[in-house]
Amino acid sequence: MKLFPLAPRPTIITIFLLHALANGGLFARIPDIQDRLGIDEGTLGLALLGQPLGAITMFLFGSRIIEAVGTRRVLMLGIPAMSLGVALLGVAPSAAVLFAVFAVYGMVFAASNVSINVEADRVEAASGQRIMNTCHGVWSIGLLGASLLGTLARGLQVPVSIHLMAMLPVIVLGAAMVIVPMRESPPRAHSGAMKQRRVLLPSLMTFPIVAFAISGALLEGATRNWSVIYMGDSFAAPGWVDTLTLPAFLIAQSLGRLAADRWITRFGPTMVARLLMAVAFAGLALVALAPGLGFALAGFLLIGLGVCVSFPLATSAAARLGDRPSSENVAAFTLVTQSTLLGTPALLGYIAAQWGIRVTFAVILPMVIVSFLVAPVLGRRTAAPVVEKVA
């Protein structure tokens, strides 16, 4: 059977969906993995540290790999490998093995993550239409679907190993149908020459973009890793209710991202970013102080809406710098972001163990203020400007 490629726009949108589904509802099952291994929050935080360590290792060299073999090959191998890594996390026999598998998972996640964002930026450059936020909106919908499936599996008491392993053939089939026949878009124009650097180094222009993105990254990570535990520790509710925090976050994030490209085209990235950072601040404060279950879920909804554009806008800003290939700038931006967050899982786990899970979220409030203040970096001129049209 011969497969024919889709047009660039639906192709990259579908690949973002596959990338999200490859996570397999892992985050909804982290409490089950914790219970199966019998480890506390501090040990779990150390195990989760494997993911950013593996990602940082890949980000140092990921741009060279993408430029050498192309986004298609990286995605064709990386997305199924992600799904396999998630399946292995469900059967890890110890915290040490969990850390090791998280590290390998982090490497393949990083390579495929840079590739999908570079390809989305190339489609934007070729069409003149914003698509990055839409792609990330579809990604959030995919993660929401996987998380709801994880919630259902948890409610039905399906073993975590069976649940996560069952996703692997679905992802492999999807990759074969969509990624194998795809045609890569041409690289975005840039003013610098591609140098064969052994290790990727960020430029000075990368750091202000990271300063904007850091609060969104912190809130996404905290929600995915700790929100279910937050609900279980804070309120008396069935286990399946505890898992509703992540779907609430993802619903708001998905809807916001799907609408964001039009918002940004009309009002500009700075105004949209600042308004949404204010929403995120309100939601985070509500989570930290929530007197009841309903208030907590409302807080996670506001956080999801508030951070919906953080990573897509920052990624687009990095890709559009124009001083070197977009794969270098996207990888450098993600490298600095991940490096900044390197100790976050262990730190948040320590804070939760010492002062309670609510404080884990409250300590992120100052970073939201920083993001609000530096948001104008998203609208600055670049070396390779793009003419935009309404999608």
Secondary structure, DSSP 8 states (H G I E B T S, - for coil): -------HHHHHHHHHHHHHHTTTTGGGGHHHHHHHHT--HHHHHHHHTHHHHHHHHHHTTHHHHHHHH-HHHHHHHHHHHHHHHHHHHTT--SHHHHHHHHHHHHHHHHHHHHHHHHHHHHHHHHHSB--HHHHHHHHHHHHHHHHHHHHHHHHTT--HHHHHHHTHHHHHHHHHHHTTT---------SS-----SS----TTHHHHHHHHHHHHHHHHHHHHHHHHHHHHHS---HHHHTTHHHHHHHHHHHHHHHHHHHHHHH-HHHHHHHHHHHHHHHHHHHHH-SSHHHHHHHHHHHHHHTTTHHHHHHHHHHT--SS-HHHHHHHHHHHHHHHTTTHHHHHHHHHHHH-HHHHHHTTHHHHHHHHHHGGGGGS--SS----B--
